[in-house]
Amino acid sequence: MELTALLQMLVANTPHGLDIALAEINKNRVTKMSAQVLNNKLNPYFDNDHLNAPQIDAIIRALNLDLPLAQHSAEKANAVVMSLPSVPEGDIEISNAFMDMTRELGETCAKFQKYYSDKHITRNEFKDISSEFNELLETVVKAKSIVKAIVR
């Protein structure tokens, strides 16, 4: 799915999305864009008019689409996108986060070794290992958030 089609879908699925996007685009414009023009620009099959980079940025900003767009791109690249959670600051939290991360890594490795001992992994075993990887990723993201919180 190309960016224009994805933006069109996300704007349409957001309550009052077109109005919000239009207001953000027109915020600093002398000549105001109409809703029809924006609809045309969002239509991937309309060849005469396209969104420019500042208009795309305004739509993304106004509708808070950074994460959905990142997730869409990550999905196409078989990658993962996570947003960093808010975390308290402190040495104990940092220490606990690194211990949690190490524990989860050990549990993930142990599950893999157990299931791969016969040199085969079944679908159910893969689901279980995937769950362990997800838990590991959550602890890594949390640790990253804690470290980010102390950046000055």
Buried (B, 14 or more C-beta within 10 A) or exposed (E): EEEBEBBBBBBEEBEEBBBBBBEBBBEEEEEEBEEEEBBBBBBBEEEEEBBEEEBBEBBBEBBEBEEBBBBBEEEEEEEEBBEEEEBEEEEEBBEBBBEBBEEBBEEBEEBBEEBEEEEEEEEEBEEBBEEBBEBBBBBBBBBBBBBEBEEE
